[in-house]
Amino acid sequence: MELSIRAATPDDLAALDALFLEGDAWHAAHEPTVFCVPTGEPRPHGYLRGIISADDSTILVAERQGEVLGMLMLLIGGTSGLPMMVPRRIGIIDTLIVAERARRQGIARRLVLAGEEWFAARGCVDLQLTVWDFNVGAEALYRQLGYVPQNRRLAKRLGAAAAHD
């Protein structure tokens, strides 16, 4: 059963919804002060259609026998334009989700490598992503693929919500 990686189309929105809901539930279980499981469309379909149709973004899907098993959302950004920043195109891996039933089969790795090819074809030499500290599996994959920490984002909760934690 051959796995194929291809660009998503609007026909994939229902499959993307299912993947987003699964990913959202996993994140909400691990960091409920930040994430929740949305009702309705987990990502507005107009937003997803915009990403699918734009020149500087895409969603890649991993499909086997007509079933979408994973997705990777890719965006191209740039530097702030401030004089201390070297101008460059930056490839941003925004979201990577593989259905739980399909994990440990190399699908995430194949999606990320296909994403790197997509970025390279569009002139991106720097790639960035954010991985939450609780997501040790994703971080291990990214490190195996050569991603290294570039900066640290620290967080602190203030007020009554912090007192209840």
N, C-alpha and C positions, 0 to 999 in steps of 0.2 A: 504494500500500500504506500504509494509515493506521496510525499508531502510536497506541496507547491507553495511558493511565496508569491503573492501578487498584490497589486494596488487594490485597495477596497473601492467599491462602487456604491452608489445609493442602494442597490439591492441588498447590500450587506448590513444595513442599519439594524435589523432585528438581531442578527448574530452579534453585532457590536454591543447592542443593548445588554444581551445576556452576559457577555464578557465583562462589561463595565460593572454590572450589578454584582457579579461574583468578586471582582477586584475590590469594589467599594465595600462589600460585606467583610472581606478579609481585612481591609484597612481599618474599618470601624471596630472590628473585634480587637485590634491591636492598639489603636489610638482613638478611643471614643470621644475624647475631648476635642478632636480635630475633624474626624471623619464620621459620616453617617451614611445610611443606605437611603438613597433618594426614592421618592415615589414618582411614578410616571417615567418619562424618558430620563435615563441616568445622565445623558449629555443631550442637550437640545439637538434635534436632528438638523436644524438649520446650521448650527455651529459645525456639526460633523460634515455636512454637505460642503460647507465653505472650505474646510480643511482638505477634503477629498478633491475639490475642483481647483484649488489654488496652485500656482507654480512653485511657491515656497513652502509647501507643506504637503503631507500625504499621510495616509494610514495604510500600512502593509498588513495583510492578513496571511496566516498560515492555514492552509486548507488541505484536508485529506478526504477523498471520496465525497466531495461536495459539502463537507462539514467544516466550518470555520472553527479552528481550535485555539487560535491565538491572534493577537494584534499588537502592532507597534505604531504609535503615533509619532510622527517626525515633523519638526518645525525648523525653519531657518530664521535666525536672528542676526543681529550685528552688535557691535560695541556701542557704547553710549554716545560716542561722538566727542567726548571730552578729550582735551589734548594729551592727557597722560596715557590714553588707551590706544594701542596699535589697532588701526582699522582692520577688520576682518569679518568674514562670514562665519557664523557659528552654527553648527548643527546641534539641535536640541532634541534629545530623546525625551519625549514628554511622558509617554505612558507605554508600559509593556505589561501585557496580561496573557497568560496561557491558562486555559481551562484546567481546573484541578485534575480532571480525569485524563489529561494529556501531558501532565508534567513528567519530568525526568526522561524525556524522549529526545532532547536536543532541540526542541522547537524554539525556545527563547533564544538560544545561541544562533540558530539559523536566521531568526528575525533580526537580531541585532547586527549580524554580519551583512545581511541584505540591506539594512538601514545604513550601515557604513558605506556600502557601495552607492546607495542613492545619494547620500551626502557628498561623496567624492565626485560624483558625476555633476554636481551642482557647485563645485568650487569651494566646498567647506573643508578646511584642514583641521579645525578645532571642533571637537565634539564635547558636549556637556550633558549631564543628567543629574537629577536629584534622586537619592535613595534614602528612605527613612531608616533610622537606626535599627528599628525592629525587623527590618526586612533583610536578614542576614543571608538568605539564599540568593536574593537578587544581587546584593553587594558582592558575594563570592563569584557569581557569574561575571559581573562587570570587571572585577579584578582579574579574573582568568583571561578576559579579553583585552587586558592592557589598560583599563581605566584606573586612574589613581586620584586620590584626593587633591583638590585644587584649592579649596578654602573650606572653612567650617561655618555653618549657620547655627547659632546658639539661640535658645528660646527660654523664656521664663513666663510663668503665669502669675498674674497679679490679682489682688482683691479676694473677694469671697470665694470664688471658684477655686483658687489655689489653697485656701484654708480647708476645703472639703476633701482635697486629694489625699 
